[in-house]
Amino acid sequence: MSGPFRRTISIVDSTFSPGSERNVILSIELSLDGFSFAILDPRHFRYQMLESFHSAKPGQADRLADELEIFIKEHPLLLGSFERVNIAWYQPQYTLVPADLFLHAGKDAYQQFCGPTPDNHDLKADKLNNLEAFGIYPFPEVLRKKLDYLYPSYRLRHTGTVLIESTLAAFRLDELKADLLLHIKPGHFELLLLEGARLVFYNSFAYQTFDDLMYFLFYAMEQFGLDASQTEAMLAGEISLDSRNYEMLSQYFKKVHFVGRSDVYKYGPEFDEVPHHYFFNLLNLNTCG
């Protein structure tokens, strides 16, 4: 499609009836590169729609805010009076602080561990119940004001919060088992290192080529004394089973497998158009307190 955003995925459940927005939950995953959204029927715990869009000119928060407003106003479906609106935001700065050490008044000091707060950004703090920690991150003021206008009562979370909380919850329910989780998106990836159901490391890395990704991945593993040949890796995000990148990972690690969709929700057959490990954060955002 023409305009500031290019649609890359469109899935609509056969049971979905537009116009019932008051009874559904809207989830949005947002970054400077674009956004994805999903609509959930909370009465039946069934996802009804998912679409993903890539920005034609990524990289600037003010441009994203203006283009997002125009896009939403041109798509009445996204202007509904939803039962709830949840938004996950990705940007690389994200600092974890143990809950028993956290003070809201000290957010600026904690943020300094990850670098100074960028100009014209608010500092946000997510509570991670499963990790017993808080995640601190900057959020562009221009986006905050735009979203306050479009969705006055929305709930904001960092994608790192969603990824960590969803993974730890799944481990404790014996739904997942691995030594690391690699969540891959175009241009960046998030890495979790785990000891059982305990998180020992989280970070995100920008990359241009998959060789860059492999370098950062193995560098992080080296710091924790992990041997790939003895390590079980779990993959989420945009990597396919028949890709060269998956083949490369399989050659190094003891075992590589993909995360599945949460059993908490139901998905129509239309959702099988994309692999089940895609949109992991978006589809788990509703269970992230």
Secondary structure, 3 states (H helix, E strand, C coil): CCCCEEEEEEEECCCCCCCCHHHCEEEEEEECCEEEEEEEECCCCEEEEEEEEEECCCCCHHHHHHHHHHHHHHCHHHHCCCCEEEEEECCCCCEEEEHHHCCHHHHHHHHHHHCCCCCCEEEEEEEECCCCEEEEEEEEHHHHHHHHHHCCCCEEEEHHHHHHHHHHHHHHCCCCCCCEEEEEECCEEEEEEEECCEEEEEEEEECCCHHHHHHHHHHHHHHCCCCHHHCEEEEEECCCCCCHHHHHHHHHCCEEEECCCCCCCEECHHHHHCCCCCCHHHHHHHHCC
